[in-house]
Structure formats: structure tokens, C-alpha cells
Amino acid sequence: MIDPEVSRLRRLRAMALRLRAIAYTLRSKPYASNDVLLERAAGASWRIARAVSGRLRAHPYASYQQDAGLGQWLCERLFANFLALGIRTREQALAKTEWHLGALARQLADVRAVTWSPDLSESLGRSQFELNQLFDGLAREMPGVSSPMPLAHGCAVAANGAGSFAGSIVGDWPYLAL
């Protein structure tokens, strides 16, 4: 692991811990008391933070093994409480959580794209799947919510994972015509 990878992992962990604090703070408010979607968001972000922290702790250099400290925990709690001041309804709480969840999903995709470790990539892939399921749940609750990473050019994905371009490959491939 090199310095840029460590800094990316630390940013991902900080973002995951921030989302967890936001979800727990909003879940404790009367308008979203014990909301299942907020609880799932907090759990998913906690699993991401644990995977990243485990990877950082396994690093051979002691300076790279830093955990999130008490100062970061306090800062995330204060930020979450400040954010919750302007929210009055469950829909507003879910919309704010969805926005932070989208930012976490983009950061997670970036980290997963450049990681060299197959076990970390697999763990982050499972987290991406979990976040996509959470976005689907939010889309069912709030009609305006969509996935943070839509398919390129409106390409529909077939059952085998290939998009609508798969049919054109079979017929238009010049080297197969003997």
C-alpha cells in the first residue's frame, strides 16, 4: 500500500463514519423514530468503515495504522446534530441521508476501482451491492430518488450481464466471417 491509497482509504472511512453519525442522529429524532432505512444506512456505512480500518491496521508501517480518534468522532457527532437542526420531516431526513449515501457510494466506487488488494475489493464490492439495495429501498419510499451511478447511454443490462450491445457483436464482427 502506498501513501495515496492510504489517504483514499482514510477519506472513505471518514465519509462512512460521517454517514453513520448522520443516520443515527436522524433515526433518534421523533419524525424518523427507529426508521429501518436510516438503520440500514448506518449499518452499511459501519461495515465499510470496519473493512477499511482492518485494511489500514494490517499495514506494516505504524504511521499508516491510525484509527479514527475521539476528535473525529466528536466532530462527526457535532456535524450530524447541526445537520439535523434544519430537518423537520421523515422525507427531509431520507433525502439528506440519500445525498450523503450517494457521496459515499461515489467515494467507494473510486476506492474500489484503484485498490490492488483482491480481498478488500471483494469486501467493497459487497458494500456497493448493499448500497445499491439501500438506494432501491429509498426509491420505493421516495419517488424522486435514483441510483447514483446510472447505466451509460441508457444501456439496458441483460440477464447475462451484457448490455444491449451484445446482439450487434455477433452480427457485425468482421473476423468471424470466413
N, C-alpha and C positions, 0 to 999 in steps of 0.2 A: 504494500500500500504506500502511496506517495502523498505528499502534502496536499495537492488539490483534491484527492479522493477523501482524505480525512476532513478537509473543510466542507466538502459537499455532504458527507455523512453527518457532520455536526449541524449543518444548516437544516438537513432533513429531520434530524432528531429534535431540533429546536422548534421547527414548524409543527411536528407531530405533537410535541408536548403542549404547544400553544393551543392547538385544536382540542386536545383533551381537556385543558383547563376551561376553554370556552364552552365545550359541550357539557361539562359537569356543572359549570356555573349556571348556564341556561336551563339545565334539567332541574335544578333546585328551585327555580322560580315558580310561582303559583300558576302562571299561564301555560307552562310546559312541564308540569309536575310529573316526574318519572316517565318522560317520553321515550319510547322504545328507539326511535331513530337517533335521538341525541345520545342515548346509551350505546348504541351500535357504533356511532361515530367516535365516541370516547374510547371504546374498546379497540376499534381498528387502529386508531392513532397510537394507543398504548402498545399494541403489538408491533407496530412499525418502530417505535422508539426503543423497544426492548431488543429487536433484531439488530438495529444499528448500534446500540450500546454494547451488545455482545460482540459485534464485529470490532468495534473500537477497543474493547478490553482485551481482545485477543492479539492486538498489535504488539510486536516485540519492544517498541520504544515506549518508555514510561510516559513521556510527554504527550503522546497521542492517546493515551488511555483515559483521559479526563472524562469524568461523568458530568452530567448536568448538576450544578450545585444548588445550594439553598437560594442564592441570589437569583438564579434563573427561575426557580420555582416560584419565588415571591413575585418576580416581575411578570410571569405569565398569569398568576392569580390576579394581580392588580389590573393587568390589561383586560382580562376576562370580565372582571367586575365593572370596569369602566365601560366596556363594550355593552354590557347588559343594562346599563342605565337607560339607554335610549330605546330599548326593546320592550314593547307592551303586549304583543300577541304571540301566539304559537307560530303563526305564519312568518312573522318577522324573525323569530328565533331560528326557524328552519332555514329561512333564506340566508341569514348571516352564517349559519353553520355550513350551508351549501357553498357559499363563497369561499370560506376558509378550507373546506374539503376539496374544492377544485384546485386551490393553490397547492395543497398537499399532494393531490394526485399528479399535478404537473411536475412538482419537485421530485416525487417518487419515480415518475417515468424518466426524468433526466438522470437520476442517480442509477437507476436500473440499466439504462442504455450504455453507461460508461463503466460499469463495475466489471472487474476481472474475475471476481470470485463466483463460481457457479452456485455454491450453497446460498450465498447472500442474494444472488439474482433470483434463485428459485423462491426464497422467502419473500422477496419484494414482489415477485410475480403473484404469489398468493395474496399478498396485501392489495395489489392492484385489482385482482378479481373481487376481493371483498369490498373495495371502494366502489367498483362498478355496480355491485349488488346494492350498495347503500345509495348510490345515485338513482338506481331503479326504484328503490323504496321511496326516495324523496320525490321522484317524478310521479309516482302514484298519489302521493299526498298533496303535492303542489303541481298543478298542470304546467307551469312555466319553466320547470327545471329540466335540464337536458344533460347529457353526458359531457364532460369537459373536453374530451377528445373525439369529435365525430369522425366518421369514416371519410377518407379523402374522396372528393368529387362525387359524393353520393353513391359510392360503390356498395352494392348490396353483397353481403357475405353469404356464400352458400353453405350447405351443411358440412362440406369437406374443408372449409376454411378458405377456399379460393373465392375471389370476388367475381363480379360479372364478366371480368376479362378472360376467364378460363375458357369460355367457348371459342373466343377468337384465336386463341393459341393453337388449338387443334386444327382449324381450317386454314389459317393464314401462315403456317410455318413453312418457309420455302425449302428447307433442307430435308424435310421428310418425304417430299415428292420425288421418288426415284424413277 
